[in-house]
Amino acid sequence: MEKAQNKEGCSPGSQLLNPDSRPQSGLSRLILHQFRNYQDLDLSIRDGPVILTGPNGAGKTNVLEAISFLSPGRGLRSIKLSQVTNLKKLNQDTSSPPSWAIAATVETDLGSVQLGTGLDYTASGNERRLIKINGQPAKSQASLTEWISVIWVTPQMDRLFLESASLRRKFIDRLVYALDPVHSERVHRYEHHMRERAHLLREGHYDPLWVSTLERYLAEDGVAIVVARHQVVKSLREAQRQEKGYPFPQFHAEMTGDVETWLENQPALAVEDLYTEKLKASRRHDGEVGGANIGPHRSDFQVHHLAKQLPAELCSTGEQKMLLLAVTLAFTRVQENYRTCPTVLLLDDVAAHLDDQHRLVLFQEICGPTRLPPQEGPRGLFQVWMTGTDRSAFQDLNGQAQFLTVHNATLTNGF
């Protein structure tokens, strides 16, 4: 990781694309070391959208995945950390454990910040992510959300409304991170306390006072998590475009679950008390099955197609894709009202599957009004990265975007 973070220029085999200008907000430099099919990549980024085009398997999505590791979690593919190590390195050096590193310069309203992350190991040999901010180790992955938020839409997410509720929770939580960086720490703390309680209950011999304390912590953080999600989902509903002829569908979205239901008719403090009582009453059950029977880890993000009067999971594949993009576009409008940290929006192979009207509206919304010159007001907090196999799908962005051609893990200016 130090190698990637401390490089000032291009090491042999790396690539440096000099930009015309630095971005107003977002990534201005991205460095990869032994990540996927990239041995070394040193990429400078200028203002405006970044378009990566090239054949399948060239490494376009790998760049987006690297950026996604600048947020908490296991990236947009959500896989084992060692599996993203460069295969050539793995085959050539079997004596050392897998390793990779990512470093980035992020431009914010407070100035530039250096972020770094990579594969590390505990003393017992278990995988973990090492995080550094301005060269100093961060206390947790959640610290990244204080400086940058990363949101993505990938082809795999076309089934978001058909898959498990946990994936939908992760999706909505990433949107909340972008508006409320403290939310990441709440979720991390909640999950830690839930695991500790589950372990004690499973053992069967525990201090009731300590378990009661854990349950109170769970109730306090759990209610705060539910409230934060509710506020963002409500904002998504209100931020929808209403004009006639808008091509993306209108939707109704809500979070559902026990805690959500209790909060409809009771104040938060009363719900914390009720939640604590429910946890105490379910100790035997939770000890047998693990986890906790109630809480925000059981909540679901549900979306309905208003014109069709159908829940998203019953809509066609194409309609589900349009609903996902409609929610994402609503979020871009919500985010404009929250001047916090920059947000990087990753759209993997999205444009190719849209007709001309949907594609043009998508480009206008994500690449237009949010990018204000500094002299005209707060600088735009969105930086958009898109991939595709056909450059012609992005012709509406000619002269506005940084086009890069990707071939065999090599990036060149693509015009």
Secondary structure in CASP SS format (residue, H / E / C, confidence):
PFRMAT SS
TARGET T0000
AUTHOR 0000-0000-0000
METHOD secondary structure of the structure
MODEL  1
M C 1.00
E H 1.00
K H 1.00
A H 1.00
Q H 1.00
N H 1.00
K C 1.00
E C 1.00
G C 1.00
C C 1.00
S C 1.00
P C 1.00
G C 1.00
S C 1.00
Q C 1.00
L C 1.00
L C 1.00
N C 1.00
P C 1.00
D C 1.00
S C 1.00
R C 1.00
P C 1.00
Q C 1.00
S C 1.00
G E 1.00
L E 1.00
S E 1.00
R E 1.00
L E 1.00
I E 1.00
L E 1.00
H E 1.00
Q E 1.00
F E 1.00
R C 1.00
N C 1.00
Y E 1.00
Q E 1.00
D E 1.00
L E 1.00
D E 1.00
L E 1.00
S E 1.00
I C 1.00
R C 1.00
D C 1.00
G C 1.00
P C 1.00
V E 1.00
I E 1.00
L E 1.00
T E 1.00
G C 1.00
P C 1.00
N C 1.00
G C 1.00
A C 1.00
G C 1.00
K H 1.00
T H 1.00
N H 1.00
V H 1.00
L H 1.00
E H 1.00
A H 1.00
I H 1.00
S H 1.00
F C 1.00
L C 1.00
S C 1.00
P C 1.00
G C 1.00
R C 1.00
G C 1.00
L C 1.00
R C 1.00
S C 1.00
I C 1.00
K C 1.00
L H 1.00
S H 1.00
Q H 1.00
V H 1.00
T E 1.00
N C 1.00
L H 1.00
K H 1.00
K H 1.00
L H 1.00
N H 1.00
Q H 1.00
D C 1.00
T C 1.00
S C 1.00
S C 1.00
P C 1.00
P C 1.00
S C 1.00
W C 1.00
A E 1.00
I E 1.00
A E 1.00
A E 1.00
T E 1.00
V E 1.00
E E 1.00
T E 1.00
D C 1.00
L C 1.00
G E 1.00
S E 1.00
V E 1.00
Q E 1.00
L E 1.00
G E 1.00
T E 1.00
G E 1.00
L E 1.00
D E 1.00
Y E 1.00
T C 1.00
A C 1.00
S C 1.00
G C 1.00
N C 1.00
E E 1.00
R E 1.00
R E 1.00
L E 1.00
I E 1.00
K E 1.00
I E 1.00
N C 1.00
G C 1.00
Q E 1.00
P E 1.00
A C 1.00
K C 1.00
S C 1.00
Q H 1.00
A H 1.00
S H 1.00
L H 1.00
T H 1.00
E H 1.00
W C 1.00
I C 1.00
S E 1.00
V E 1.00
I E 1.00
W E 1.00
V E 1.00
T C 1.00
P H 1.00
Q H 1.00
M H 1.00
D H 1.00
R H 1.00
L C 1.00
F C 1.00
L C 1.00
E C 1.00
S C 1.00
A H 1.00
S H 1.00
L H 1.00
R H 1.00
R H 1.00
K H 1.00
F H 1.00
I H 1.00
D H 1.00
R H 1.00
L H 1.00
V H 1.00
Y H 1.00
A H 1.00
L H 1.00
D C 1.00
P C 1.00
V H 1.00
H H 1.00
S H 1.00
E H 1.00
R H 1.00
V H 1.00
H H 1.00
R H 1.00
Y H 1.00
E H 1.00
H H 1.00
H H 1.00
M H 1.00
R H 1.00
E H 1.00
R H 1.00
A H 1.00
H H 1.00
L H 1.00
L H 1.00
R H 1.00
E H 1.00
G C 1.00
H C 1.00
Y C 1.00
D C 1.00
P H 1.00
L H 1.00
W H 1.00
V H 1.00
S H 1.00
T H 1.00
L H 1.00
E H 1.00
R H 1.00
Y H 1.00
L H 1.00
A H 1.00
E H 1.00
D H 1.00
G H 1.00
V H 1.00
A H 1.00
I H 1.00
V H 1.00
V H 1.00
A H 1.00
R H 1.00
H H 1.00
Q H 1.00
V H 1.00
V H 1.00
K H 1.00
S H 1.00
L H 1.00
R H 1.00
E H 1.00
A C 1.00
Q C 1.00
R C 1.00
Q C 1.00
E C 1.00
K C 1.00
G C 1.00
Y C 1.00
P C 1.00
F C 1.00
P C 1.00
Q C 1.00
F E 1.00
H E 1.00
A E 1.00
E E 1.00
M E 1.00
T E 1.00
G C 1.00
D H 1.00
V H 1.00
E H 1.00
T H 1.00
W H 1.00
L H 1.00
E C 1.00
N C 1.00
Q C 1.00
P C 1.00
A H 1.00
L H 1.00
A H 1.00
V H 1.00
E H 1.00
D H 1.00
L H 1.00
Y H 1.00
T H 1.00
E H 1.00
K H 1.00
L H 1.00
K H 1.00
A H 1.00
S C 1.00
R H 1.00
R H 1.00
H H 1.00
D H 1.00
G H 1.00
E H 1.00
V H 1.00
G C 1.00
G C 1.00
A C 1.00
N C 1.00
I C 1.00
G C 1.00
P H 1.00
H H 1.00
R H 1.00
S C 1.00
D E 1.00
F E 1.00
Q E 1.00
V E 1.00
H E 1.00
H E 1.00
L C 1.00
A C 1.00
K C 1.00
Q C 1.00
L E 1.00
P E 1.00
A H 1.00
E H 1.00
L H 1.00
C C 1.00
S C 1.00
T H 1.00
G H 1.00
E H 1.00
Q H 1.00
K H 1.00
M H 1.00
L H 1.00
L H 1.00
L H 1.00
A H 1.00
V H 1.00
T H 1.00
L H 1.00
A H 1.00
F H 1.00
T H 1.00
R H 1.00
V H 1.00
Q H 1.00
E C 1.00
N C 1.00
Y C 1.00
R C 1.00
T C 1.00
C C 1.00
P C 1.00
T E 1.00
V E 1.00
L E 1.00
L E 1.00
L E 1.00
D C 1.00
D C 1.00
V C 1.00
A H 1.00
A H 1.00
H H 1.00
L C 1.00
D C 1.00
D H 1.00
Q H 1.00
H H 1.00
R H 1.00
L H 1.00
V H 1.00
L H 1.00
F H 1.00
Q H 1.00
E H 1.00
I H 1.00
C H 1.00
G C 1.00
P C 1.00
T C 1.00
R C 1.00
L C 1.00
P C 1.00
P H 1.00
Q H 1.00
E H 1.00
G C 1.00
P C 1.00
R C 1.00
G C 1.00
L C 1.00
F E 1.00
Q E 1.00
V E 1.00
W E 1.00
M E 1.00
T E 1.00
G E 1.00
T C 1.00
D C 1.00
R H 1.00
S H 1.00
A H 1.00
F H 1.00
Q H 1.00
D H 1.00
L H 1.00
N C 1.00
G C 1.00
Q C 1.00
A C 1.00
Q E 1.00
F E 1.00
L E 1.00
T E 1.00
V E 1.00
H E 1.00
N C 1.00
A C 1.00
T E 1.00
L E 1.00
T E 1.00
N E 1.00
G C 1.00
F C 1.00
END
